[in-house]
Amino acid sequence: MDTILRGGRVIDPGTGTDAILDVGISRGRVTALSESITQAGEATVIDVRGLIVGPGFVDLHSHVHSIAGQRLQALDGVTTALDLEAGVMPLQRAYDEAANAGRPLNYGFSASWAFARGQVLAGVEPDADMNTQLALLGDPRWQRSSTPRELARWLELLDGELAAGALGIGVLMGYAPRSDPAEFLALAHLAAKAGAPAFTHVREIAEADPTTPIDGSTELIRAAEETGAAMHHCHVNSTSRRHLDQVLARLDNARSLGAPLTVEAYPYGAGSTGIGASFLAPDRIAVMGLTPTDIVMVNSGERIADLGRLRELRASDPGALCIVHFLDEDDTADRELLQRGLIFPDSIVASDAMPLSWPDGSTDTRAWPLPPGATTHPRTAGTFAKSLRQLVRETGLWSWPEAFRRCSYLPARVLDDIAPDARRKGHLGIGADADIVVLDPDAVTDNATYADSARPSSGVRELLVAGVSVVRNGALDPDAYPGQPLRGQPG
């Protein structure tokens, strides 16, 4: 064996195991689970007594295409970080760039509905760059309905990306909310044919905007029911806001009738996006129950004073990141509402981690600790630790086994059909990938705040990716780049 984790509380949501065991690792896989593994040869033995050992967290919704961002996620317990809500295009370029630079964590991407439509409807050449995509969000040319020829063309582009190994289709429907609902059904038929999930930022819900072409959650349910495609509702907390209970009730009813629907949430009362997003237009923010002062620019910290300043910022740099406060985490009722999204049956924890940036305009670094001045949304660094702190330690709404089911097992299962290699993730059975987190159950906590957004979480004592230590004794190894690609195999 290469490595033995000695004497930890092993939690495996795949088998229901919760016991004091040794874990043996060889060539990047779990090869032994026993009350006592005899040390052999040159195996590295790591004493994890008093700690919890579980499958590393699988983040289905991470926009940090960077070494720096993945390091923050590593210290939050993540071993696999996937950009599935937005996706990328061209897919192969994104995988090549990640492989050439090296990644601390496993990585993967969906096919990008927004980039495909941007190319066909607006002539924007996709370059697999998150900054280009953020700028695209504020471009109205791609947000309209497609002609039949345009629809056929962008569906063809997505089909090609699925054939190239995309992990499904990422659909930013909330950024083109007036487009023809028939197009979403056409996309769902494509996904069903390929056996690919669709990861959707839904359009506005009818309770908030009666003029919407179709209620966002209803559209998702209809697509699942009519086509059989696996539909994943991204960040149900931020798109539903104070209407969360109604949306969850609809989804629960549809799932009880057999609709293939999955749901994700994160434990923050603020979202983040490009300031040019259609739903942040001056004549639209009231629909979201917002005022300009609820919006804060990430890089400058400026809280937008009024509608005139909002117009200026959207015109000058529509891709500039902002933070949008939609619930008050200090308010008990709002905090409990956020938690209901997380404890909803089979709800998955997903971060919606955002890119980092520095005052000099840089967006990545190999330096560790991170150079001062980095800004992002605190969910980038703290989503999983915050969920554990609040829902296991502070409220007892989850047990530790349930926490690993929500953070590791369930997200990996979303990908089982499109990516057979995902079947080795999210659990610790013999033959599973040695993507493992070891955490201190009494100390794990988030440290990032809106004012200090890039502070790493604490309490993750060990993190192994493909059997290689990325975090050792609580400290990140800046020379570790063991991350491997996860790719789709369409049906």
VOGU-3710 file (C-alpha; in Angstrom, 3 decimals, decimal comma):
1> mdtilrggrv> 0,000/0,000/0,000  1,025/3,581/-0,615  -0,814/5,146/2,339  -2,640/3,968/5,461  -5,024/6,256/7,344  -4,876/4,862/10,851  -7,705/4,719/13,358  -10,181/7,353/12,178  -13,957/7,345/12,313  -14,674/6,188/8,767
11> idpgtgtdai> -17,983/7,338/7,303  -18,968/5,840/3,967  -22,380/6,957/2,713  -22,181/4,317/-0,018  -22,383/1,389/2,404  -23,623/3,058/5,562  -20,330/2,337/7,310  -19,664/4,431/10,416  -16,872/2,788/12,411  -13,318/3,153/13,663
21> ldvgisrgrv> -11,237/1,663/10,854  -7,964/1,860/8,980  -8,118/2,833/5,313  -5,547/1,423/2,905  -4,736/3,220/-0,347  -2,810/1,922/-3,316  -2,279/3,559/-6,718  -4,972/6,145/-6,145  -7,697/3,742/-5,026  -9,105/2,499/-1,734
31> talsesitqa> -7,853/-1,075/-1,420  -8,509/-2,005/2,210  -10,847/-1,173/5,094  -10,127/-2,971/8,324  -9,971/-2,580/12,070  -6,222/-3,033/11,724  -4,126/-2,940/8,568  -0,611/-4,261/8,993  1,958/-1,794/7,727  3,880/-3,154/4,774
41> geatvidvrg> 6,830/-1,858/2,788  7,171/1,889/2,376  3,564/2,809/3,089  3,023/6,238/4,613  1,003/5,904/7,803  -1,103/8,897/8,839  -2,536/8,862/12,343  -6,125/10,132/12,108  -7,404/8,975/15,494  -10,117/11,288/16,814
51> livgpgfvdl> -10,853/12,573/13,303  -13,542/11,804/10,731  -12,520/10,139/7,465  -14,933/10,370/4,550  -15,147/10,695/0,782  -14,033/14,113/-0,438  -16,744/16,567/-1,321  -17,933/16,677/-4,940  -18,871/20,228/-5,937  -21,172/20,243/-8,966
61> hshvhsiagq> -21,146/24,035/-9,221  -17,727/25,680/-9,133  -16,614/28,506/-11,402  -13,028/28,616/-10,100  -11,032/27,582/-13,147  -7,838/28,370/-11,273  -5,170/26,940/-9,012  -5,803/29,604/-6,368  -9,526/28,965/-6,246  -9,118/25,213/-6,113
71> rlqaldgvtt> -6,711/25,555/-3,190  -9,356/27,437/-1,229  -11,827/24,696/-2,075  -9,337/22,013/-1,001  -9,222/23,541/2,474  -13,026/23,442/2,414  -12,940/19,656/1,906  -13,561/19,529/-1,854  -11,734/16,923/-3,950  -13,681/17,313/-7,220
81> aldleagvmp> -14,733/20,765/-8,504  -16,957/20,841/-11,591  -18,392/23,762/-13,563  -21,761/22,380/-14,602  -24,243/25,279/-14,298  -22,455/27,561/-16,780  -20,201/25,093/-18,555  -17,518/26,051/-21,044  -16,933/26,148/-24,782  -14,933/24,906/-26,533
91> lqraydeaan> -14,818/21,992/-24,133  -11,536/20,476/-25,248  -9,706/23,761/-24,811  -10,887/23,995/-21,209  -9,716/20,470/-20,403  -6,380/21,051/-22,165  -5,716/24,305/-20,336  -6,494/22,748/-16,961  -4,259/19,746/-17,664  -1,372/21,906/-18,893
101> agrplnygfs> -1,488/24,220/-15,872  -2,122/21,451/-13,355  -4,937/21,314/-10,847  -4,936/20,468/-7,125  -8,446/18,968/-7,476  -10,289/16,858/-10,003  -12,091/18,973/-12,603  -14,686/18,810/-15,334  -17,161/20,844/-17,361  -20,568/20,750/-18,974
111> aswafargqv> -21,397/22,034/-22,436  -22,276/25,733/-22,335  -25,757/26,684/-23,556  -24,897/30,373/-23,128  -21,692/30,184/-25,148  -23,395/28,139/-27,894  -26,205/30,677/-28,164  -23,721/33,525/-27,928  -21,814/32,179/-30,910  -24,889/31,582/-33,067
121> lagvepdadm> -27,082/34,541/-32,092  -24,455/37,195/-31,321  -21,302/36,106/-33,165  -19,284/35,937/-29,930  -16,439/33,486/-30,389  -16,228/31,146/-27,359  -12,806/30,861/-25,759  -13,452/28,743/-22,625  -12,683/31,805/-20,498  -14,874/32,681/-17,519
131> ntqlallgdp> -14,246/36,410/-17,996  -15,570/36,237/-21,552  -18,645/34,442/-20,306  -19,271/37,015/-17,588  -19,122/39,765/-20,206  -21,485/37,761/-22,425  -24,108/37,745/-19,677  -24,680/41,459/-20,231  -24,968/41,206/-24,036  -28,658/41,344/-25,028
141> rwqrsstpre> -28,035/39,967/-28,523  -27,942/36,316/-27,397  -30,849/36,612/-24,949  -33,617/36,715/-27,558  -35,520/33,734/-28,962  -33,857/31,808/-31,764  -35,040/31,341/-35,308  -35,559/27,676/-36,300  -32,209/27,708/-38,110  -30,404/29,260/-35,145
151> larwlelldg> -31,976/26,767/-32,763  -30,827/23,856/-34,898  -27,320/25,284/-35,078  -26,754/25,799/-31,359  -28,287/22,430/-30,541  -25,803/20,951/-32,997  -22,950/22,709/-31,205  -24,091/21,338/-27,849  -24,442/17,857/-29,291  -20,854/18,084/-30,489
161> elaagalgig> -19,657/19,127/-27,043  -21,493/16,183/-25,474  -19,768/13,870/-27,940  -16,452/15,449/-26,914  -16,982/14,498/-23,259  -19,101/17,201/-21,622  -20,663/16,208/-18,295  -24,101/17,389/-19,384  -25,446/20,756/-20,483  -25,181/23,936/-18,405
171> vlmgyaprsd> -28,186/26,210/-18,936  -28,136/29,841/-17,767  -31,821/30,313/-18,521  -32,126/33,032/-15,882  -29,851/35,201/-18,037  -32,099/34,947/-21,110  -35,447/34,880/-19,290  -37,622/36,047/-22,178  -36,477/33,394/-24,637  -39,039/30,957/-26,047
181> paeflalahl> -39,785/28,087/-23,611  -40,021/25,737/-26,589  -36,249/26,052/-26,935  -35,716/24,638/-23,450  -37,867/21,640/-24,312  -35,803/21,100/-27,459  -32,657/21,177/-25,349  -34,191/18,698/-22,892  -34,934/16,299/-25,747  -31,273/16,536/-26,798
191> aakagapaft> -30,160/15,840/-23,216  -32,505/12,867/-22,907  -31,221/11,367/-26,149  -27,623/11,678/-24,960  -28,377/10,443/-21,429  -26,989/13,768/-20,188  -28,198/15,835/-17,218  -29,066/19,499/-17,664  -27,872/21,868/-14,921  -30,166/24,884/-14,971
201> hvreiaeadp> -30,193/28,360/-13,472  -33,947/28,717/-13,880  -35,742/31,801/-15,105  -37,843/33,897/-12,716  -40,660/32,279/-10,779  -44,235/33,348/-11,403  -44,829/34,509/-7,806  -42,163/37,168/-8,306  -42,825/37,986/-11,965  -46,266/37,118/-13,370
211> ttpidgstel> -45,088/38,292/-16,807  -42,452/35,563/-17,146  -43,023/33,368/-20,237  -43,134/30,350/-17,903  -42,485/29,848/-14,221  -38,871/28,747/-13,756  -39,464/25,683/-11,578  -42,499/24,674/-13,650  -40,362/24,788/-16,787  -37,801/22,476/-15,212
221> iraaeetgaa> -40,453/20,038/-14,010  -42,203/20,005/-17,377  -38,963/19,245/-19,194  -38,189/16,353/-16,852  -41,700/14,921/-17,122  -42,088/15,290/-20,886  -38,619/14,208/-22,031  -37,271/12,027/-19,222  -34,072/14,083/-19,131  -32,366/14,381/-15,742
231> mhhchvnsts> -32,945/17,962/-14,626  -30,807/19,581/-11,930  -32,068/22,756/-10,233  -29,062/24,951/-9,482  -28,905/27,055/-6,279  -32,592/26,760/-5,475  -32,038/29,176/-2,587  -30,959/32,174/-4,665  -33,413/31,740/-7,540  -36,380/31,131/-5,215
241> rrhldqvlar> -35,474/33,576/-2,431  -38,521/34,173/-0,191  -40,626/31,862/-2,371  -38,390/28,885/-1,538  -41,025/26,860/0,302  -43,438/27,012/-2,640  -40,749/25,987/-5,103  -39,590/23,088/-2,941  -43,176/21,869/-2,611  -43,547/21,798/-6,409
251> ldnarslgap> -40,297/19,937/-6,853  -41,155/17,468/-4,108  -44,522/16,702/-5,666  -42,986/16,183/-9,106  -40,284/13,900/-7,716  -42,912/11,847/-5,868  -44,530/11,215/-9,253  -41,231/10,021/-10,728  -39,781/13,111/-12,395  -35,947/12,879/-12,577
261> ltveaypyga> -35,152/16,057/-10,628  -32,228/16,898/-8,354  -31,701/20,046/-6,286  -28,722/21,964/-4,898  -28,318/24,834/-2,426  -25,681/26,806/-0,524  -25,797/28,402/2,956  -25,441/32,091/2,038  -27,991/34,867/1,776  -26,170/36,562/-1,091
271> gstgigasfl> -25,422/35,503/-4,632  -22,777/36,671/-7,083  -22,765/37,343/-10,813  -21,751/39,840/-13,460  -23,296/43,268/-12,931  -24,647/43,142/-16,504  -26,974/40,200/-15,765  -30,448/40,761/-17,187  -32,146/40,335/-13,817  -30,048/43,200/-12,394
281> apdriavmgl> -31,317/45,683/-14,974  -32,644/48,849/-13,313  -36,184/48,066/-14,407  -35,951/44,433/-13,208  -34,350/44,410/-9,762  -37,625/45,201/-8,023  -38,965/41,881/-9,314  -36,275/40,209/-7,222  -37,245/42,245/-4,177  -33,995/44,216/-4,433
291> tptdivmvns> -32,859/47,810/-4,349  -29,531/49,098/-5,738  -28,050/49,169/-2,229  -28,435/45,387/-2,011  -25,699/45,104/-4,666  -22,002/45,407/-3,799  -19,158/45,369/-6,346  -16,635/42,639/-5,515  -13,375/44,325/-6,494  -14,038/47,801/-5,119
301> geriadlgrl> -16,451/47,036/-2,297  -18,722/49,792/-3,591  -22,334/49,492/-2,490  -24,428/50,816/-5,371  -26,167/53,991/-4,281  -28,978/54,337/-6,800  -30,370/53,311/-10,178  -28,231/55,865/-12,009  -25,023/54,366/-10,641  -26,301/50,886/-11,466
311> relrasdpga> -26,764/51,954/-15,099  -23,232/53,390/-15,192  -21,617/50,218/-13,875  -23,588/47,956/-16,224  -22,543/50,085/-19,198  -18,857/50,430/-18,281  -18,037/46,802/-17,387  -20,973/44,369/-17,590  -18,753/41,420/-16,638  -17,600/42,959/-13,342
321> lcivhflded> -18,480/40,705/-10,422  -20,937/41,855/-7,806  -22,531/40,385/-4,704  -26,325/40,459/-4,472  -27,863/40,266/-0,987  -31,266/38,586/-1,186  -31,688/37,288/2,398  -30,365/38,527/5,727  -28,274/35,782/7,337  -28,430/37,615/10,681
331> dtadrellqr> -32,214/37,365/10,686  -33,450/34,133/12,287  -36,331/33,637/9,857  -34,134/34,200/6,796  -31,429/31,915/8,155  -33,973/29,164/8,765  -35,314/29,645/5,236  -31,816/29,105/3,834  -31,447/25,986/5,936  -34,721/24,566/4,623
341> glifpdsiva> -33,176/24,543/1,162  -30,246/22,528/2,474  -32,245/20,015/4,531  -34,847/19,451/1,801  -34,832/15,685/1,106  -31,783/14,755/-0,992  -30,770/18,376/-1,505  -27,108/18,587/-2,526  -24,559/21,088/-1,236  -22,955/23,013/-4,104
351> sdamplswpd> -20,903/26,167/-3,720  -21,316/28,278/-6,862  -17,695/29,206/-6,121  -16,622/32,331/-7,988  -13,351/33,466/-9,599  -10,758/35,296/-7,521  -9,219/38,591/-8,515  -6,538/40,938/-7,201  -6,184/44,735/-7,418  -3,630/44,396/-10,243
361> gstdtrawpl> -6,194/42,555/-12,386  -4,681/39,084/-11,968  -7,001/36,127/-11,444  -4,675/33,283/-10,485  -1,406/32,547/-8,731  0,750/29,617/-7,679  1,863/31,519/-4,590  0,718/30,163/-1,249  -0,512/31,574/1,076  -2,507/33,682/-1,321
371> ppgatthprt> -1,106/37,184/-1,857  -3,123/39,828/0,021  -5,972/41,630/-1,685  -7,816/38,662/-3,202  -11,562/39,164/-3,524  -14,406/36,769/-4,331  -17,657/35,611/-2,747  -17,064/33,898/0,627  -18,851/30,798/-0,676  -15,732/30,088/-2,742
381> agtfakslrq> -13,751/29,363/0,416  -16,403/28,390/2,929  -19,532/26,677/1,569  -18,905/23,161/2,822  -17,360/24,060/6,172  -20,202/26,511/6,822  -22,788/23,847/6,003  -21,111/21,418/8,405  -20,785/24,030/11,130  -24,392/25,144/10,941
391> lvretglwsw> -26,214/21,921/10,163  -24,196/19,332/12,086  -22,494/21,089/14,972  -24,806/23,986/15,764  -28,303/22,709/14,952  -28,006/18,924/14,661  -30,220/19,013/11,563  -27,753/16,606/9,901  -25,789/13,728/11,347  -22,232/13,326/10,111
401> peafrrcsyl> -23,249/10,423/7,814  -26,025/12,592/6,368  -23,556/15,424/5,806  -21,309/13,177/3,725  -24,330/11,905/1,817  -25,258/15,490/0,879  -21,718/16,715/0,161  -20,103/13,653/-1,431  -22,374/10,748/-2,301  -25,444/12,399/-3,829
411> parvlddiap> -23,561/14,832/-6,104  -21,444/12,033/-7,525  -24,581/9,982/-8,243  -25,961/12,789/-10,429  -23,126/11,951/-12,841  -23,201/8,149/-12,760  -24,941/7,730/-16,118  -23,093/10,397/-18,101  -19,662/9,684/-16,559  -19,068/6,073/-15,459
421> darrkghlgi> -15,842/7,148/-13,722  -17,994/9,121/-11,271  -19,175/5,805/-9,838  -15,834/5,563/-8,024  -16,405/8,906/-6,299  -18,450/10,004/-3,309  -17,930/6,797/-1,320  -15,128/4,741/0,269  -15,871/1,226/-0,949  -13,053/-1,028/-2,114
431> gadadivvld> -11,995/0,247/-5,528  -13,246/3,762/-4,940  -11,034/6,652/-5,950  -8,865/7,739/-3,024  -10,406/11,211/-2,966  -10,619/11,519/0,807  -11,156/14,259/3,366  -10,129/13,937/7,013  -11,621/16,582/9,254  -11,731/17,560/12,887
441> pdavtdnaty> -15,430/17,377/13,786  -15,044/19,878/16,615  -13,020/22,443/14,681  -14,224/22,467/11,080  -15,549/25,929/10,287  -15,684/28,595/7,622  -13,623/31,763/8,075  -14,404/33,717/4,906  -16,683/36,730/5,264  -18,088/39,284/2,843
451> adsarpssgv> -15,398/41,694/4,036  -12,585/39,117/3,978  -13,780/36,709/1,335  -10,681/34,616/0,585  -9,885/33,354/4,096  -9,522/29,558/3,989  -11,715/27,320/6,094  -10,142/25,447/8,982  -10,580/21,955/10,381  -9,697/19,955/7,261
461> rellvagvsv> -6,684/18,039/8,528  -5,946/15,864/5,491  -7,123/15,929/1,895  -6,104/13,313/-0,639  -6,871/13,504/-4,345  -6,213/10,302/-6,288  -4,281/9,158/-3,211  -1,953/12,176/-3,207  -1,885/14,541/-0,226  -3,021/18,056/-1,109
471> vrngaldpda> -3,573/19,024/2,532  -1,301/17,421/5,140  -1,759/18,013/8,866  -3,917/21,045/8,122  -1,425/22,690/5,755  -1,809/22,896/1,984  1,011/21,456/-0,140  1,696/24,073/-2,851  3,536/21,498/-4,969  0,600/19,069/-5,209
481> ypgqplrgqp> -1,274/18,997/-8,518  -2,850/15,524/-8,629  -6,225/16,614/-10,048  -7,605/14,435/-12,840  -10,261/15,217/-15,461  -13,741/13,765/-15,165  -15,345/13,426/-18,581  -18,656/12,325/-19,962  -19,463/9,369/-22,145  -22,826/10,185/-23,790
491> g> -25,279/7,389/-24,385
//
